[in-house]
Amino acid sequence: MTEHVEWSEPEAVAAPAGAPVTPADAADAARLVAFGLQPKLQPARDQEYADLLRRYREDPPFARLADAVATGLGLIVLEVSPRAGMAVTAAEDSVFAVRMGDYARRTSADGGDRFLHGLAHLAVAAMAFPRPEDLADDGYIGRVTVNGVDAFVRQACHRLEERAVEQGENTDPATDAPGLEAAWRIWARRSATGATKDARRLAGSTTGIVAKAVAFLTDSGFLQRTGDDSGGTYRTTARYQLQVRDLAGGAAMAELLELGVVPVTDGTPTLLPPEDADDLELVADAGLPFHSA
């Protein structure tokens, strides 16, 4: 049973300081972590969830117990708050970890496609939070569209191709070549929608790949669908901001930033990479919010 809950309701009673941990306490802590593993569940619509969150925030021993339960499950607590609930992410060795290889195998067995799926996730994250201050602002809500993400990647691909021509580089390597340079060539050659007479979007097209990415993020509670325009419109959630913030310093996003596909300048968002970015390689399994192994 669910109902709307206001945070001004009577506070949960905290356990006395120094009180021994009981099986009921352990069960409550595990229950709170279980709520955190349901990304679409909103604390404001579930009384038990709201009560346990309030207890976590006001009862330090209980908070430490819940953190220990999460750690034992291979989870990292990103935030515990009314806006995000108990937001957790999986550590690399957790049974809950999602890996890019597993995700891509559910969509295509092609190695190049696996790389493109990772690039699509990176592009969604970059467009959702185009400036560092957007990622740092708890009140910021990012908005993306399927067609917009595809256009973003294609524009970056075009600029990278121009740079390769200017530098006399090979612009038509084998499609299974490693690195981000191979990815832009594959993406640029791939049809945006497909070859059907009615231009229906195919799963292997670039917009199909982006659509798969945003659908996964929506199912995971990271995005919310807001409309059908431009191939599908989406807004970010607090959980997605926390996830991207946690992973923004990782190798995948860092190399994408340094390559210049997602420029960070004076805070003004733009889709154009700078002229003097250095070429870097991106491991084939990299992609938010996945682990590479």
C-alpha positions as a printed Julia matrix, in Angstrom:
293×3 Matrix{Float64}:
  0.0    0.0     0.0
  1.38   3.4    -0.95
  0.39   6.93   -0.05
  1.78  10.43   -0.28
  3.97  11.24    2.71
  5.13  14.65    3.89
  8.47  14.91    5.68
  6.87  17.11    8.34
  4.98  14.15    9.79
  5.88  12.88   13.31
  9.46  11.69   13.52
 10.41   8.06   14.01
 11.67   7.25   17.48
 15.43   6.7    17.53
 16.92   3.87   19.5
 18.58   4.91   22.79
 22.28   5.65   22.52
 24.38   2.58   23.14
 21.43   0.2    22.78
 22.44  -3.21   21.4
 21.58  -4.0    17.8
 18.58  -6.31   17.59
 17.48  -8.65   14.82
 14.63  -6.2    14.18
 17.16  -3.4    13.65
 19.11  -5.53   11.19
 15.9   -6.4     9.36
 14.94  -2.73    9.14
 18.39  -1.8     7.82
 18.21  -4.54    5.19
 14.71  -3.39    4.31
 15.97   0.13    3.71
 18.72  -1.14    1.4
 16.1   -3.2    -0.42
 14.07  -0.03   -0.97
 17.22   1.59   -2.33
 17.52  -1.19   -4.89
 14.09  -0.24   -6.28
 15.13   2.87   -8.24
 11.63   3.88   -9.34
 10.2    3.8    -5.82
  9.65   7.3    -4.45
  9.95   7.79   -0.67
  7.13  10.33   -0.71
  4.75   7.63   -1.9
  5.68   4.86    0.54
  5.22   5.37    4.28
  7.56   2.59    5.38
 10.33   3.83    3.08
  9.89   7.39    4.37
 10.02   6.24    7.99
 13.19   4.21    7.44
 14.85   7.11    5.64
 13.98   9.42    8.5
 15.4    6.92   10.98
 18.61   6.7     8.95
 18.99  10.47    9.01
 18.26  10.83   12.73
 19.62   7.62   14.27
 23.41   7.35   13.66
 23.74   3.74   14.9
 20.97   2.67   12.54
 22.63   4.6     9.7
 25.91   2.79   10.33
 24.07  -0.53   10.37
 22.35   0.21    7.03
 25.67   1.3     5.53
 27.24  -1.96    6.7
 24.45  -3.99    5.09
 24.97  -2.09    1.83
 28.72  -2.62    1.99
 28.25  -6.33    2.57
 26.18  -6.49   -0.61
 28.84  -4.71   -2.59
 26.89  -1.45   -2.76
 28.09   2.12   -2.35
 25.7    4.58   -0.71
 25.72   7.77   -2.79
 23.12   9.72   -0.85
 20.26   9.25    1.61
 17.74  12.06    1.29
 14.07  12.81    0.61
 14.87  13.68   -3.03
 16.82  10.55   -3.91
 15.8    8.03   -1.26
 18.61   5.64   -0.47
 20.61   6.03   -3.65
 23.12   3.23   -4.1
 25.45   2.12   -6.85
 27.11  -1.24   -7.26
 30.81  -1.69   -6.67
 32.74  -3.5    -9.36
 32.71  -6.82   -7.49
 29.04  -6.63   -6.49
 26.5   -9.15   -7.65
 24.36  -6.14   -8.59
 26.99  -4.67  -10.96
 25.85  -4.21  -14.55
 28.57  -4.71  -17.14
 28.7   -3.19  -20.56
 29.47  -6.52  -22.17
 26.37  -8.16  -20.67
 24.19  -5.19  -21.6
 25.43  -5.12  -25.19
 25.07  -8.89  -25.65
 21.35  -8.5   -25.0
 21.18  -6.08  -27.93
 23.74  -7.36  -30.43
 26.58  -9.81  -30.7
 28.6   -7.43  -32.88
 31.74  -6.09  -31.21
 31.43  -2.71  -32.9
 27.87  -2.36  -31.68
 28.98  -3.03  -28.12
 31.32  -0.08  -28.38
 28.56   2.1   -29.82
 26.23   1.24  -26.95
 28.88   2.43  -24.51
 29.38   5.61  -26.52
 25.61   6.24  -26.49
 25.54   6.08  -22.69
 28.48   8.45  -22.43
 26.77  10.86  -24.82
 23.49  10.8   -22.86
 25.37  11.61  -19.64
 27.34  14.38  -21.32
 24.25  16.01  -22.83
 22.23  15.64  -19.64
 24.85  17.58  -17.67
 26.82  19.68  -20.18
 28.53  21.91  -17.6
 30.28  21.07  -14.33
 27.96  23.41  -12.44
 24.93  21.5   -13.77
 26.29  18.28  -12.31
 27.02  19.99   -8.99
 23.6   21.68   -8.66
 21.17  19.4    -6.79
 18.23  21.28   -8.28
 19.36  20.94  -11.9
 17.25  18.76  -14.2
 18.82  17.71  -17.47
 16.78  17.02  -20.58
 17.72  14.89  -23.57
 16.09  13.5   -26.69
 16.98  10.41  -28.7
 17.48  12.38  -31.91
 19.4   15.07  -30.06
 21.9   12.57  -28.64
 22.39  11.04  -32.09
 22.91  14.5   -33.62
 25.41  15.34  -30.88
 27.51  12.25  -31.6
 27.27  12.73  -35.37
 28.41  16.32  -35.13
 31.36  15.27  -33.01
 32.09  12.48  -35.51
 32.1   15.01  -38.34
 34.58  17.23  -36.57
 36.82  14.3   -35.7
 36.76  13.17  -39.34
 37.69  16.65  -40.51
 40.61  16.67  -38.11
 41.75  13.22  -39.28
 41.75  14.4   -42.9
 43.7   17.53  -42.01
 46.29  15.44  -40.19
 46.51  12.9   -43.02
 45.21  10.03  -40.94
 43.48   6.95  -42.31
 39.77   7.73  -42.29
 38.55   4.24  -43.19
 40.1    1.64  -40.86
 38.7   -1.76  -39.99
 35.49  -1.41  -38.01
 36.88  -3.54  -35.18
 39.86  -1.23  -34.59
 40.24  -0.26  -30.91
 39.69   3.15  -29.43
 37.26   6.03  -29.65
 38.6    6.95  -33.1
 37.17   3.66  -34.39
 33.85   4.34  -32.69
 33.2    7.63  -34.47
 33.92   6.02  -37.84
 31.49   3.19  -37.11
 28.82   5.61  -35.83
 29.19   7.92  -38.84
 28.76   5.02  -41.28
 25.73   3.62  -39.48
 22.23   4.65  -40.61
 20.43   6.95  -38.18
 17.12   5.11  -38.46
 17.35   2.09  -40.76
 16.61   1.0   -44.28
 12.87   0.34  -44.06
 10.6    2.1   -46.54
  8.88   4.05  -43.77
 12.21   4.99  -42.12
 11.16   3.0   -39.08
 13.83   2.99  -36.42
 15.79  -0.26  -36.36
 17.55  -1.59  -33.28
 20.93  -1.54  -35.04
 20.6    2.06  -36.21
 22.24   4.8   -34.2
 18.91   6.19  -32.96
 17.93   2.61  -32.12
 21.08   2.27  -30.04
 20.39   5.56  -28.26
 16.77   4.52  -27.69
 17.99   1.3   -26.07
 20.28   3.32  -23.81
 17.59   5.74  -22.62
 15.09   2.9   -22.16
 17.57   1.11  -19.91
 18.2    4.3   -17.96
 14.46   4.84  -17.6
 13.92   1.29  -16.33
 16.78   1.87  -13.89
 15.16   5.0   -12.45
 17.79   7.34  -13.93
 15.57   9.03  -16.53
 11.85   9.77  -16.84
 10.16   9.83  -20.22
  8.32  13.1   -20.81
  7.15  12.87  -24.43
  7.51  11.39  -27.9
  9.04  14.35  -29.74
 12.46  13.98  -31.38
 12.43  10.21  -31.0
 11.54  10.44  -27.31
 12.19  13.13  -24.7
 13.52  12.46  -21.22
 14.41  14.28  -18.02
 17.02  13.29  -15.48
 16.33  12.13  -11.92
 18.3   12.78   -8.76
 19.62   9.24   -8.91
 21.07   9.76  -12.38
 22.78  12.97  -11.31
 24.32  11.15   -8.36
 25.39   8.26  -10.6
 27.02  10.51  -13.2
 28.6   12.65  -10.48
 30.1    9.54   -8.9
 31.51   8.3   -12.22
 32.43  11.63  -13.82
 36.02  11.26  -12.67
 36.35   7.79  -14.18
 38.48   6.94  -17.17
 35.63   6.79  -19.69
 34.25  10.26  -19.04
 37.69  11.75  -18.46
 38.95  10.53  -21.83
 35.8   11.74  -23.55
 36.31  15.16  -21.99
 39.99  15.3   -22.89
 39.27  14.23  -26.45
 37.07  17.31  -26.71
 33.78  15.62  -27.56
 32.34  17.17  -24.4
 34.15  20.48  -24.02
 34.39  22.22  -20.66
 35.17  25.9   -21.23
 33.65  28.93  -19.55
 30.46  27.1   -18.64
 28.71  27.74  -21.95
 27.41  24.45  -23.37
 28.3   23.57  -26.95
 28.29  20.47  -29.11
 31.48  21.36  -30.96
 34.82  19.89  -29.85
 37.81  22.21  -29.66
 40.35  22.29  -32.48
 43.41  21.3   -30.43
 42.14  18.24  -28.5
 44.52  15.29  -28.29
 43.55  11.82  -29.5
 42.93   9.32  -26.72
 41.72   5.75  -26.65
 38.64   4.61  -24.77
 38.47   1.03  -23.57
 35.88  -0.93  -25.51
 33.7   -1.85  -22.54
 33.58   1.64  -21.0
 30.25   3.39  -20.66
 28.13   4.96  -17.94
 26.75   3.49  -15.74
 28.55   0.2   -16.34
 31.66  -1.53  -15.1
 34.2   -2.41  -17.76
 34.96  -6.02  -16.88
